[in-house]
């Protein structure tokens, strides 16, 4: 089952930047900063530290469906985030801006493109899913990037799965379901896409399908990793669970960037990834 036509229509219109083309790397790097996915990102240091602490303390909302995260100290996790983002806060700092290096984003996108190229050549079965869709009246989030990539890989030999489409369940009085927009799974509440860290939607999806590869974020990605499924993921600097899983050797490619800027701002990531596809 797809999301409502009204929601689908609220996606921003795309232009030539969303068609595979050759762009100079300097232009792509500059665009990541101009769009806000690199450079100074929206979550400041105090927010990053707070979320790290909550993950280390075992807060379910920050585990993303993963086990074994609480054995890491906040200091260790901050070091992982700093290494992935290229930004080391001043010793003892508790607030201020947090930054992500553009080069690291494009390098990770290149690695993602190489793996997706293999998926296309092998005809692999894939799930694409986001816990950070844009909301009604907003045009932020990852769904435009994901849907554009899903179309490209499906057109080049991979198969995009849509398990549990329309399956409904009730939680805390709300009617929840997994629905799809252009092949991208998302959680809906009473028919409206919602932001979620929960791994429950992916649990239900994996009851119906076993993909070769997952491209996702939040609990969709964490749950797939927990089940031993190869996963390419996106993580914001204040969502460290996926980076801890990488440190544990359970996943490989994690693209660290701001995950909640204007949807059209992710076009440099799209171009860097599709440049590697067959």
C-alpha positions in Angstrom: 0.0 0.0 0.0 1.3 3.4 -0.9 1.1 6.6 1.2 -1.5 9.1 0.3 -1.4 10.9 -3.1 -1.4 14.2 -1.1 1.7 13.2 0.8 3.5 12.1 -2.4 2.6 15.3 -4.1 4.2 17.3 -1.3 7.7 16.1 -2.3 9.7 19.0 -3.8 10.1 19.0 -7.6 13.4 17.8 -8.9 15.6 19.3 -11.5 18.7 18.2 -13.5 20.7 17.6 -10.4 18.5 14.6 -9.7 19.4 12.9 -13.1 22.7 11.1 -13.3 25.3 13.5 -14.6 29.0 14.4 -14.2 29.7 17.1 -11.6 33.1 18.3 -10.5 33.8 17.0 -7.0 34.5 20.5 -5.8 30.9 21.5 -6.8 29.5 18.5 -4.9 31.5 19.3 -1.8 30.4 22.9 -1.9 26.8 21.9 -2.3 26.8 19.6 0.8 27.9 22.6 2.9 25.5 25.0 1.2 22.6 22.6 1.7 23.4 22.0 5.4 24.2 18.3 5.3 27.9 19.1 6.0 29.7 22.0 7.7 27.9 23.2 10.8 24.9 20.8 11.2 21.6 21.3 13.0 22.4 19.3 16.2 24.8 21.2 18.5 27.3 19.5 20.8 25.1 19.5 23.9 22.4 17.6 21.9 25.0 15.1 20.6 26.4 14.5 24.1 22.9 14.0 25.5 21.9 11.5 22.9 25.2 9.6 23.4 24.6 9.4 27.1 21.0 8.1 26.6 22.2 5.4 24.2 24.9 4.3 26.7 22.4 4.2 29.5 20.2 1.8 27.5 17.3 4.2 26.6 15.3 2.0 24.1 14.6 5.0 21.9 18.3 5.3 21.1 19.2 1.6 20.6 17.7 1.5 17.1 16.8 -2.2 17.5 20.5 -3.1 18.3 21.8 -5.0 21.3 25.1 -4.7 23.0 25.5 -0.9 22.8 25.7 -0.2 26.6 29.2 -1.7 27.0 30.6 1.5 25.4 31.3 4.6 27.4 30.1 8.1 26.4 33.7 9.0 25.8 34.2 6.1 23.5 31.1 6.8 21.5 32.0 10.5 21.1 35.3 9.4 19.7 33.5 7.2 17.1 31.2 10.1 16.1 34.2 12.5 15.9 36.1 10.1 13.7 33.2 9.6 11.4 32.4 13.3 11.1 35.9 14.7 11.1 35.1 17.0 14.0 36.8 16.8 17.4 35.3 19.1 20.1 37.6 21.0 22.3 38.6 19.1 25.4 35.9 19.6 28.1 33.5 21.4 25.8 29.8 20.7 26.5 28.1 23.0 24.0 28.6 24.8 20.7 28.3 23.9 17.1 29.0 20.5 15.7 30.5 20.0 12.2 30.8 17.3 9.6 33.4 17.3 6.9 32.0 17.2 3.4 34.8 15.0 2.1 33.8 12.2 4.6 30.2 12.3 3.4 31.1 11.9 -0.3 33.7 9.2 0.5 31.0 7.2 2.3 28.5 7.8 -0.5 31.2 6.5 -3.0 31.5 3.4 -0.9 27.7 3.0 -0.9 27.7 3.5 -4.6 30.2 0.7 -5.1 28.2 -1.7 -3.0 25.0 -0.8 -4.8 26.7 -1.4 -8.1 27.4 -4.9 -6.9 23.7 -5.3 -6.0 22.7 -4.2 -9.5 25.1 -6.6 -11.2 24.0 -9.5 -9.0 20.3 -8.7 -9.2 20.1 -8.5 -5.4 16.9 -8.1 -3.5 16.8 -4.9 -1.5 14.8 -3.0 1.1 15.0 0.8 1.2 13.5 2.4 4.3 13.5 5.6 6.3 12.6 6.5 9.8 13.0 10.2 8.8 10.4 10.9 6.1 9.3 14.4 5.5 6.2 15.4 7.4 3.0 17.1 6.2 3.8 20.7 5.4 7.5 20.0 5.6 10.0 19.1 2.9 12.9 17.9 5.0 14.3 14.4 5.3 15.7 11.6 3.3 12.8 10.2 1.3 13.6 12.1 -1.9 17.2 10.8 -1.9 16.1 7.2 -1.1 13.3 7.2 -3.7 15.7 8.5 -6.4 18.2 5.8 -5.5 15.6 3.1 -5.4 14.5 4.0 -9.0 18.1 4.0 -10.2 19.1 0.6 -8.7 15.8 -1.0 -9.7 16.3 0.2 -13.3 19.8 -1.4 -13.3 19.0 -4.9 -12.1 18.4 -4.8 -8.4 14.9 -5.7 -7.1 13.2 -3.4 -4.5 11.1 -5.4 -2.1 7.9 -4.0 -0.4 7.2 -6.4 2.4 4.4 -5.8 4.9 2.9 -3.2 2.7 -0.3 -2.0 4.5 0.0 -4.4 7.4 -1.5 -2.7 10.4 -1.0 -2.9 14.2 -2.1 -0.9 17.2 0.4 0.7 19.6 -0.5 3.1 22.4 -3.9 3.7 20.8 -2.5 4.6 17.4 -3.0 2.6 14.2 0.4 2.0 12.7 1.4 0.5 9.4 4.3 0.2 6.9 3.6 2.0 3.7 5.7 2.9 0.7 6.5 6.0 -1.4 8.3 5.1 -4.6 9.6 1.9 -3.1 10.8 3.5 0.2 9.3 2.0 3.3 8.2 4.3 6.2 6.1 4.0 9.3 2.7 5.7 9.2 0.5 6.6 12.1 -3.2 6.8 11.1 -2.0 7.0 7.5 0.5 9.8 8.0 4.3 9.2 7.7 6.1 9.7 11.0 9.6 10.0 12.3 10.6 6.9 14.3 13.6 5.3 15.9 11.7 2.0 16.4 12.8 -1.2 14.9 9.3 -2.7 15.0 8.4 -1.8 11.4 11.5 -3.6 10.1 10.8 -6.6 12.4 7.5 -7.0 10.6 9.0 -6.5 7.2 11.6 -9.2 7.8 8.9 -11.6 8.7 7.8 -11.5 5.1 11.1 -11.1 3.2 14.8 -11.7 3.5 16.7 -9.1 1.5 20.3 -9.4 0.4 20.9 -5.7 1.2 19.2 -2.9 3.1 19.6 0.8 2.6 18.1 2.6 5.6 18.4 4.6 8.7 17.2 4.7 12.4 15.6 1.6 13.6 15.0 0.2 10.1 18.8 0.0 9.7 19.6 -1.1 13.3 17.1 -4.0 13.2 18.4 -5.2 9.9 22.0 -5.1 11.3 20.8 -7.0 14.4 19.4 -9.7 12.1 22.7 -10.0 10.3 21.6 -8.5 7.1 24.1 -6.4 5.2 23.1 -2.8 5.6 24.1 0.6 4.2 22.9 3.3 6.6 22.7 7.0 7.2 23.3 8.4 10.7 23.1 11.9 12.0 25.7 13.0 14.5 23.3 12.7 17.4 22.3 9.1 16.5 25.3 7.1 17.4 23.9 3.5 17.6 24.8 2.6 14.0 28.4 3.8 14.4 28.7 1.6 17.5 27.5 -1.3 15.4 30.1 -0.5 12.8 32.8 -0.4 15.5 31.6 -3.8 16.6 32.1 -5.1 13.1 28.4 -5.7 12.4 28.1 -3.2 9.6 30.4 -1.4 7.3 29.1 1.6 5.4 27.5 4.4 7.5 27.0 7.8 5.9 27.3 10.4 8.7 25.5 13.7 7.8 22.6 15.9 8.9 19.5 13.8 8.1 16.9 16.5 8.4 17.6 19.4 6.0 15.6 20.2 2.8 15.0 17.1 0.8 16.4 18.5 -2.4 19.7 19.4 -0.6 20.8 15.7 -0.8 21.4 15.8 -4.5 25.3 15.7 -4.1 24.9 12.4 -2.3 22.7 11.1 -5.1 25.2 12.1 -7.8 28.2 10.6 -5.9 26.3 7.3 -5.4 24.9 6.9 -8.9 28.3 7.8 -10.5 29.4 4.3 -9.3 26.4 2.4 -10.7 26.8 0.2 -13.8 
